[in-house]
Amino acid sequence: MASYSPLRPLPEEGRREIEETAGPASAPATSPSSAARERLASLDVFRGLTVALMIFVDDAGAVLPSIAHSPWNGVRLADFVMPFFLFIVGVSLALVYKRISNPHIATCKATLRSAKLFFIGIFLQGGYFHGVNNLTFGVDIEKIRWLGILQRIAVAYFFTALCEIWFTRKSLVDMKYGPFGRYYIQWVFAVFLSVTYLGLLYGLYVPDWQFEVQQLESSTLFSGNTNEAYKVNCSVRGDLGPACNAAGFIDRYIVGIQHLYKKPVYRNLEECISHKAQESPPVWCHAPFDPEGILSSLMAIVTCITGLHFGHTLIQLEDHWDRINHWLLLSCSLLAFASLFVFIGIPLNKSLYTTSYTLLTSGSAGLVFGGIYLLVDVYGCRHPTIVLEWMGRHSLSIYVLVASNLLFIAIQGVYWAYPENNIINWIISLVHK
């Protein structure tokens, strides 16, 4: 089979906003000045597949709990969505910053793109929109959620872009360590983040803490005054449970408990939903917790750096099968290390983004990407994946309109006589008949 020429990124000027945020997957067929452009179709398909998976688990998760996010430890289908997005961003950044004429300008552009994505995330997930069942809008700044899905991607994008801009060596290192030696500082940085994460997760002292259940958050889990403060007893180190982990402590201390996610997935734990009539569940069952918190974002950056290395392989190796073999070896190695970490007692946990979870999902992303690359870019099976490829090219728009419910909110805002008499409720009533 003929070798495949190394991919070159499109010039930074003229990129569409979706490519600037979700990550471009484009390459010129001959030279950067050529008018003919060729996109890396497999990356678009992978991105589209991840968007489709996100929409599927969000809509079907209530009916099929087995595919929804795991309440705490363990991994389900929905738990692969975020790591796949981060992995894709890493691959894209390797193509975007293959050639950097001015690192200072590139840093400014990466900062601006990250800031745009971060503030879009606040707008969509900060609490301004009240959902499809509520036609009101607006958010109290004292309770706005600062963290979220797009914010995490923005943070990972920013630090991974800095790695590619500033931590790429180009001299004797290349000759001494081979074609991937120039990126060794990036791997050192990834190890540093992992060690820092583990040190804080297991070594940080978590004191007792308390929270208030506000009137809007009243639940059958609690009785009496909903403004009462509830105390959670911790005073421990290295606890990975929902109540006393270091990730939650850091977010409560830095971000503020009033700015965290109000409906954490651990509310679906058996101890929170199954209790005797005379007993109350643990008080932390109704406490805020952000799965896109500060500490877990360290490992999200590691996932993005892993994707960056897969992108480097596209550039450094010219033959299809050399690329696929390298990806297969790395992916299987990551999965093996994930199994080792689980064996020594580090659970798979999406909310904490544990090391084992990072390795498992990164290795899985590598295998899926390699399989799509083989199908689409090697064997040329474009027609069966054309819808996914289109979704990948418009992933940010689809996320904003569909996954964030803006389209449904807009449609539901048009009603006849009274708010409940709208087309969305009409469709829902037909489905449930």
C-alpha positions as CSV (number, residue, x, y, z in Angstrom):
1,M,0.0,0.0,0.0
2,A,1.3,3.4,-0.9
3,S,2.5,5.6,1.9
4,Y,0.4,8.5,3.1
5,S,1.9,12.0,3.1
6,P,2.2,13.7,6.4
7,L,-0.8,15.9,7.2
8,R,-0.3,19.7,7.3
9,P,-2.7,22.0,9.0
10,L,-4.7,24.8,7.4
11,P,-3.3,28.3,8.0
12,E,-4.8,29.7,11.2
13,E,-6.3,32.6,9.3
14,G,-9.8,31.9,8.0
15,R,-10.6,29.0,10.2
16,R,-14.2,28.7,11.2
17,E,-15.2,29.1,14.8
18,I,-16.2,25.5,15.1
19,E,-12.7,24.4,14.1
20,E,-11.1,27.0,16.5
21,T,-13.0,25.6,19.5
22,A,-13.8,21.9,18.9
23,G,-10.6,21.4,16.9
24,P,-9.9,21.4,13.2
25,A,-9.2,18.3,11.2
26,S,-8.0,19.8,7.9
27,A,-5.0,19.3,5.8
28,P,-3.9,20.6,2.4
29,A,-3.3,18.0,-0.3
30,T,0.0,19.4,-1.4
31,S,1.3,22.6,0.2
32,P,-0.1,25.2,2.6
33,S,-0.5,27.6,-0.3
34,S,-2.4,25.0,-2.4
35,A,-6.1,25.8,-3.1
36,A,-7.1,22.2,-2.9
37,R,-7.7,21.2,0.7
38,E,-8.2,17.8,2.2
39,R,-9.8,17.1,5.6
40,L,-8.8,14.3,7.8
41,A,-12.2,12.6,7.5
42,S,-11.7,10.1,10.3
43,L,-11.3,12.9,12.9
44,D,-14.5,14.5,11.7
45,V,-16.3,11.1,11.9
46,F,-14.9,10.4,15.4
47,R,-16.0,13.9,16.6
48,G,-19.5,13.3,15.0
49,L,-19.7,9.9,16.6
50,T,-19.0,11.4,20.0
51,V,-21.6,14.1,19.5
52,A,-24.2,11.4,18.5
53,L,-23.2,9.3,21.5
54,M,-23.6,12.3,23.8
55,I,-27.1,13.1,22.5
56,F,-28.0,9.4,22.7
57,V,-27.0,8.9,26.3
58,D,-28.5,12.2,27.4
59,D,-31.9,11.3,25.9
60,A,-32.0,7.5,26.5
61,G,-30.2,7.5,29.9
62,A,-33.4,8.0,31.8
63,V,-35.0,5.0,30.1
64,L,-31.8,2.9,30.1
65,P,-29.9,3.6,33.3
66,S,-27.3,1.1,32.4
67,I,-25.9,3.5,29.7
68,A,-26.2,6.7,31.8
69,H,-23.4,8.1,33.9
70,S,-22.2,5.8,36.7
71,P,-23.4,7.2,40.1
72,W,-19.9,7.0,41.4
73,N,-17.3,4.2,40.9
74,G,-17.5,2.2,37.7
75,V,-17.8,3.2,34.0
76,R,-20.8,3.2,31.7
77,L,-21.3,4.2,28.1
78,A,-22.0,7.9,29.0
79,D,-18.7,8.1,30.8
80,F,-16.7,7.9,27.6
81,V,-18.1,11.0,26.0
82,M,-16.1,13.7,27.8
83,P,-12.7,11.9,27.4
84,F,-13.4,11.3,23.7
85,F,-14.0,15.0,23.2
86,L,-10.7,15.8,25.0
87,F,-8.8,13.2,23.0
88,I,-10.1,14.7,19.8
89,V,-9.1,18.2,20.8
90,G,-5.5,16.9,21.4
91,V,-5.3,15.3,18.0
92,S,-6.6,18.5,16.4
93,L,-4.1,20.7,18.2
94,A,-1.2,18.6,16.8
95,L,-2.4,19.5,13.3
96,V,-3.1,23.2,14.1
97,Y,0.3,23.8,15.6
98,K,2.4,21.7,13.3
99,R,4.2,24.8,12.2
100,I,4.5,27.8,14.4
101,S,6.0,31.0,13.0
102,N,5.6,33.1,16.1
103,P,4.9,31.3,19.5
104,H,3.8,34.6,21.2
105,I,1.1,35.2,18.6
106,A,0.1,31.5,18.7
107,T,-0.2,31.7,22.5
108,C,-2.5,34.8,22.3
109,K,-4.7,33.1,19.8
110,A,-5.0,29.9,21.9
111,T,-5.8,32.1,24.9
112,L,-8.5,33.9,23.1
113,R,-10.1,30.7,21.7
114,S,-10.0,29.1,25.2
115,A,-11.7,32.2,26.7
116,K,-14.4,32.2,24.1
117,L,-15.2,28.5,24.7
118,F,-15.1,29.0,28.5
119,F,-17.6,31.9,28.4
120,I,-19.9,30.0,26.0
121,G,-19.9,27.2,28.6
122,I,-20.8,29.6,31.4
123,F,-23.7,31.0,29.3
124,L,-25.0,27.5,28.5
125,Q,-24.4,25.8,31.8
126,G,-24.2,28.6,34.3
127,G,-27.9,28.5,35.1
128,Y,-29.1,31.3,32.8
129,F,-31.4,28.9,31.0
130,H,-33.9,27.0,33.2
131,G,-34.5,24.1,31.0
132,V,-37.2,22.9,28.6
133,N,-39.8,22.6,31.3
134,N,-39.4,26.2,32.4
135,L,-39.8,29.2,30.0
136,T,-38.1,31.6,32.4
137,F,-34.5,32.6,32.2
138,G,-31.9,34.5,34.2
139,V,-29.3,33.6,36.8
140,D,-28.2,34.9,40.2
141,I,-24.5,35.7,40.0
142,E,-24.1,34.6,43.6
143,K,-25.2,31.1,42.5
144,I,-23.9,30.9,38.9
145,R,-22.1,27.7,38.0
146,W,-18.6,28.6,36.8
147,L,-17.5,25.1,35.8
148,G,-18.9,22.8,33.2
149,I,-18.3,20.7,30.1
150,L,-17.2,23.4,27.7
151,Q,-15.2,25.1,30.4
152,R,-13.3,21.8,31.0
153,I,-12.6,21.5,27.3
154,A,-11.4,25.1,27.2
155,V,-9.0,24.5,30.1
156,A,-7.6,21.4,28.5
157,Y,-7.4,23.1,25.1
158,F,-5.4,26.0,26.6
159,F,-2.8,24.0,28.5
160,T,-2.4,21.4,25.7
161,A,-1.9,24.2,23.2
162,L,0.8,25.8,25.4
163,C,2.5,22.4,25.6
164,E,2.5,22.1,21.8
165,I,3.7,25.8,21.3
166,W,6.4,25.9,24.0
167,F,7.3,22.3,24.9
168,T,8.4,21.0,21.6
169,R,12.2,20.5,21.2
170,K,13.9,20.7,17.8
171,S,17.5,19.9,17.9
172,L,19.8,17.1,19.2
173,V,16.8,15.6,21.0
174,D,15.3,14.4,17.7
175,M,18.5,12.5,16.7
176,K,19.0,11.0,20.2
177,Y,15.5,9.8,21.0
178,G,14.0,9.3,17.5
179,P,11.1,10.9,15.8
180,F,9.1,11.4,19.0
181,G,11.9,12.7,21.1
182,R,11.0,16.3,20.5
183,Y,7.9,15.9,22.5
184,Y,9.4,14.4,25.7
185,I,8.8,17.6,27.7
186,Q,5.1,17.2,27.1
187,W,5.1,13.8,28.6
188,V,7.1,15.0,31.6
189,F,4.4,17.7,32.0
190,A,1.7,15.0,31.8
191,V,3.4,12.9,34.5
192,F,3.8,16.0,36.6
193,L,0.1,16.6,36.4
194,S,-0.7,13.0,37.3
195,V,1.6,13.0,40.3
196,T,0.2,16.3,41.5
197,Y,-3.3,15.0,41.1
198,L,-2.6,11.8,43.1
199,G,-0.7,13.7,45.7
200,L,-3.7,16.0,46.3
201,L,-6.4,13.3,46.0
202,Y,-4.7,11.0,48.6
203,G,-2.7,13.5,50.7
204,L,-5.0,16.5,51.2
205,Y,-6.7,16.8,54.5
206,V,-10.5,17.2,54.1
207,P,-12.1,18.8,57.2
208,D,-15.8,18.7,58.2
209,W,-18.0,20.9,56.1
210,Q,-21.6,22.1,55.9
211,F,-24.1,23.3,53.3
212,E,-27.6,24.7,53.1
213,V,-30.5,23.2,51.3
214,Q,-32.2,26.1,49.6
215,Q,-36.0,26.4,49.0
216,L,-35.6,25.6,45.3
217,E,-33.7,22.4,46.1
218,S,-36.2,21.0,48.5
219,S,-36.5,17.2,48.2
220,T,-38.2,14.3,49.9
221,L,-34.7,13.3,51.0
222,F,-35.0,16.0,53.7
223,S,-37.8,17.1,56.0
224,G,-38.3,20.3,58.0
225,N,-36.8,23.6,57.3
226,T,-35.1,23.6,53.8
227,N,-32.9,26.5,54.8
228,E,-31.3,24.5,57.6
229,A,-27.5,23.9,57.4
230,Y,-26.4,20.3,57.3
231,K,-23.0,19.2,58.5
232,V,-20.9,16.5,56.8
233,N,-18.3,14.8,59.1
234,C,-15.0,14.1,57.3
235,S,-11.6,14.9,59.0
236,V,-9.9,12.4,56.7
237,R,-7.2,12.0,54.0
238,G,-7.4,9.9,50.9
239,D,-11.2,9.3,51.0
240,L,-12.6,8.7,47.5
241,G,-16.2,8.7,48.5
242,P,-18.8,11.3,47.4
243,A,-18.7,13.2,50.8
244,C,-15.1,13.6,51.8
245,N,-12.9,13.5,48.7
246,A,-10.2,16.2,48.1
247,A,-11.7,17.2,44.7
248,G,-14.9,18.4,46.3
249,F,-13.0,20.1,49.1
250,I,-10.9,22.1,46.6
251,D,-13.9,23.2,44.7
252,R,-15.8,24.3,47.8
253,Y,-12.8,26.2,49.1
254,I,-11.8,27.9,45.8
255,V,-14.9,28.2,43.7
256,G,-17.5,28.2,46.5
257,I,-20.2,25.6,47.2
258,Q,-22.9,27.9,45.9
259,H,-21.3,27.8,42.5
260,L,-21.1,24.0,42.1
261,Y,-23.4,21.7,40.2
262,K,-26.6,21.3,42.1
263,K,-27.6,17.8,40.9
264,P,-24.6,15.6,41.1
265,V,-24.9,12.1,39.7
266,Y,-24.1,10.4,43.1
267,R,-27.7,11.2,44.1
268,N,-28.5,8.0,42.2
269,L,-26.5,5.9,44.6
270,E,-28.5,3.3,46.4
271,E,-27.8,4.7,49.8
272,C,-29.3,8.0,48.6
273,I,-32.5,6.7,47.0
274,S,-33.1,3.5,49.1
275,H,-33.7,4.0,52.7
276,K,-36.1,2.9,55.4
277,A,-39.1,5.0,56.1
278,Q,-37.9,5.9,59.6
279,E,-34.3,6.7,58.5
280,S,-32.9,9.6,56.4
281,P,-30.2,9.1,53.8
282,P,-26.8,10.6,54.5
283,V,-27.0,14.4,54.4
284,W,-24.4,14.8,51.7
285,C,-26.8,13.1,49.2
286,H,-28.3,16.5,48.4
287,A,-25.0,18.5,48.6
288,P,-23.6,20.2,45.4
289,F,-20.6,18.6,43.7
290,D,-19.1,19.5,40.4
291,P,-17.8,16.6,38.2
292,E,-15.9,19.2,36.1
293,G,-14.0,20.5,39.1
294,I,-10.5,21.9,39.4
295,L,-8.6,18.9,40.6
296,S,-10.1,16.5,38.1
297,S,-9.3,18.9,35.3
298,L,-5.6,18.0,35.8
299,M,-6.3,14.6,34.5
300,A,-8.5,16.0,31.7
301,I,-5.5,17.8,30.4
302,V,-3.5,14.5,30.5
303,T,-6.2,13.0,28.3
304,C,-5.8,15.9,25.8
305,I,-2.1,15.5,25.8
306,T,-2.5,11.8,25.0
307,G,-4.6,12.8,22.0
308,L,-1.9,15.3,21.1
309,H,0.6,12.4,20.8
310,F,-1.8,10.5,18.4
311,G,-1.8,13.7,16.3
312,H,2.0,13.7,16.3
313,T,1.9,10.2,14.9
314,L,-0.1,11.4,12.0
315,I,2.6,14.0,11.3
316,Q,5.7,12.0,12.0
317,L,4.8,8.7,10.4
318,E,3.9,8.6,6.7
319,D,2.6,5.0,6.2
320,H,-0.9,4.1,7.2
321,W,0.1,0.9,8.9
322,D,3.0,2.4,10.8
323,R,0.5,4.9,12.3
324,I,-2.1,2.2,13.1
325,N,0.5,-0.1,14.7
326,H,1.8,2.7,16.9
327,W,-1.7,3.7,18.0
328,L,-2.6,0.1,18.7
329,L,0.5,-0.5,20.8
330,L,0.0,2.7,22.8
331,S,-3.8,2.1,23.3
332,C,-3.2,-1.4,24.6
333,S,-0.5,-0.2,26.9
334,L,-2.8,2.5,28.3
335,L,-5.5,-0.2,28.9
336,A,-3.0,-2.5,30.6
337,F,-1.9,0.3,32.9
338,A,-5.6,1.1,33.7
339,S,-6.1,-2.5,34.7
340,L,-3.0,-2.3,36.9
341,F,-4.2,0.8,38.6
342,V,-7.6,-0.7,39.3
343,F,-5.9,-3.8,40.7
344,I,-3.9,-1.7,43.2
345,G,-7.0,0.0,44.4
346,I,-7.6,3.2,42.3
347,P,-11.2,2.9,41.1
348,L,-12.6,3.9,37.8
349,N,-14.4,7.1,38.6
350,K,-15.6,9.7,36.1
351,S,-16.6,12.3,38.7
352,L,-13.1,12.3,40.2
353,Y,-11.5,11.6,36.8
354,T,-9.2,9.1,38.5
355,T,-5.9,7.9,37.0
356,S,-7.3,4.5,36.1
357,Y,-10.3,6.2,34.4
358,T,-8.0,8.5,32.4
359,L,-6.0,5.5,31.2
360,L,-9.0,3.4,30.3
361,T,-10.9,6.1,28.4
362,S,-7.7,7.4,26.6
363,G,-6.8,3.9,25.5
364,S,-10.4,3.3,24.4
365,A,-10.4,6.6,22.4
366,G,-7.2,5.5,20.7
367,L,-8.6,2.2,19.6
368,V,-11.8,3.8,18.3
369,F,-9.9,6.5,16.5
370,G,-7.6,4.0,15.0
371,G,-10.5,1.8,13.8
372,I,-12.3,4.8,12.2
373,Y,-9.0,5.9,10.6
374,L,-8.6,2.4,9.1
375,L,-12.2,2.4,7.9
376,V,-12.5,5.9,6.5
377,D,-9.0,7.2,5.5
378,V,-7.4,3.9,4.6
379,Y,-10.2,1.9,3.0
380,G,-12.1,5.0,1.9
381,C,-15.5,4.1,3.4
382,R,-16.9,7.6,3.4
383,H,-20.5,7.1,2.4
384,P,-21.6,5.0,5.5
385,T,-20.2,7.7,7.8
386,I,-21.2,10.8,5.9
387,V,-23.8,11.9,8.5
388,L,-21.3,11.5,11.3
389,E,-18.7,13.4,9.3
390,W,-21.2,16.3,8.8
391,M,-21.9,16.2,12.6
392,G,-18.2,16.4,13.3
393,R,-17.8,19.4,11.1
394,H,-20.6,21.2,13.0
395,S,-20.1,19.7,16.4
396,L,-20.1,23.0,18.4
397,S,-23.3,24.2,16.7
398,I,-25.0,20.9,17.4
399,Y,-23.9,21.0,21.0
400,V,-25.2,24.5,21.5
401,L,-28.5,23.9,19.8
402,V,-29.4,20.3,20.6
403,A,-27.3,19.0,23.5
404,S,-27.8,22.3,25.4
405,N,-31.5,22.3,24.6
406,L,-31.5,25.8,23.1
407,L,-33.4,24.7,20.0
408,F,-36.0,23.0,22.1
409,I,-36.3,26.0,24.4
410,A,-36.8,28.2,21.4
411,I,-39.5,26.0,19.9
412,Q,-41.2,25.6,23.2
413,G,-41.3,29.4,23.6
414,V,-44.0,29.5,20.9
415,Y,-47.3,28.3,22.2
416,W,-51.1,28.7,21.8
417,A,-53.1,30.3,24.6
418,Y,-51.0,28.9,27.4
419,P,-47.3,27.9,27.8
420,E,-48.0,24.1,28.1
421,N,-49.7,24.1,24.7
422,N,-46.6,23.9,22.5
423,I,-45.3,21.5,19.9
424,I,-42.6,20.0,22.2
425,N,-45.2,19.0,24.8
426,W,-47.5,17.8,22.0
427,I,-44.7,15.4,20.7
428,I,-43.9,14.2,24.2
429,S,-47.6,13.4,24.8
430,L,-47.7,11.4,21.6
431,V,-44.6,9.4,22.6
432,H,-46.0,8.5,26.0
433,K,-49.4,7.4,24.8
